[in-house]
Amino acid sequence: MEFEKKITFETIRENFEKNINQILPTFFEMQSTFLSGIYKRYGDLEGGQIVIYFARNLHLKVMRKREEDLSFDLSLDKFWFNHQNTTQDKLKIISVSRFTGLPKETTRRKIIQLTKLKHLKKSNKNNLYWEPSSQAKDTYVLIIKEQIKSLSKFLFEQSKFLNIDVPFSKFYKEIEKNYCFYWYHYLTTQLDFMKYWQKKTNDLEILLIGLQSLIQSLNYLKQTSIKHNVSNKYPDISATSVSEVTGIPRATCIRKLELLSKAKFIKKDPLSKRYNLVNNENNGNFLNHPLTNAKETAGRFAEFSSMIYRAVLR
């Protein structure tokens, strides 16, 4: 119990900064999985932000049913039944705009597009709400399970440096069992992350594309700190592989990789046409690298992490 109380926002953030090169690879792999999943589902990260906001509010409505029934099932297995039997709140465009950080007119335009594509639905009273179709159930569950897996992996890797002896499976089962509760808080944190980067870059696609080069470099540095027989060649990545991972068209990947190259965040090999992270100035310390800005990004997940750690240590 005493140890559980020590798992706070501050201790997790300090631990993250102290062990950043070991923890960041798993963190950004989780973020890549999450953002790529959004892009592949909605074809647009800004539109995806809006759907996530609606989904977040649905999870909150389902979660609140526990106020009336402490045994109410919030699990992923029960989610499809729960969301079909939950009345969602009416949401105004201005509230969506403020929470996502998207301009009001952009939000309005995206909502119209999302409604046409049936990602959002309108009631008879013109109320907007999120309701995945029954045909999308299997795909939805597979995507969520992949995201829970990447989240659990991050929590597990981070826990090693906090001296928390909890297996990966326990994190996964805890999140799956209380899915709506954790997913409400997880989506809230992800929306905060996306809002921060939307304001910073005004282009979430360029962040997702840049992350692929960053992940390659972080994994390389992590391996070199453990092994001594790793190749001396610094890791690089092609526009084709970035496109395959993210779902973003190859032409768009090339254009935005070139923008990152001009900004000197990454560099392009003139012969191989592959890209790698510019790493001369930070000497392997990614705490303040422009593509990580770890204090402002990963730190946002410290409160969410502490919530789960306390739950699994009960």
Secondary structure, 3 states (H helix, E strand, C coil): CHHHHHCCHHHHHHHHHHCHHHHHHHHHHHHHHHHHHHHHHHCCHHHHHHHHHHHHHHHHHHHHHHHCCCCCCCCHHHHHHHHHCCCCCCCCHHHHHHHHCCCHHHHHHHHHHHHHCCCCEECCCCCEECCCCHHHHHHHHHHHHHHHHHHHHHHHHHHHCCCCCCCHHHHHHHHHHCHHHHHHHHHHHHHHHHHHHHHHHCCHHHHHHHHHHHHHHHHHHHHHHHCCCCCCCCCCECHHHHHHHHCCCHHHHHHHHHHHHHCCCEEECCCCCCEEECCCCCCCCCCCCCCCCCCCCHHHHHHHHHHHHHHHCC
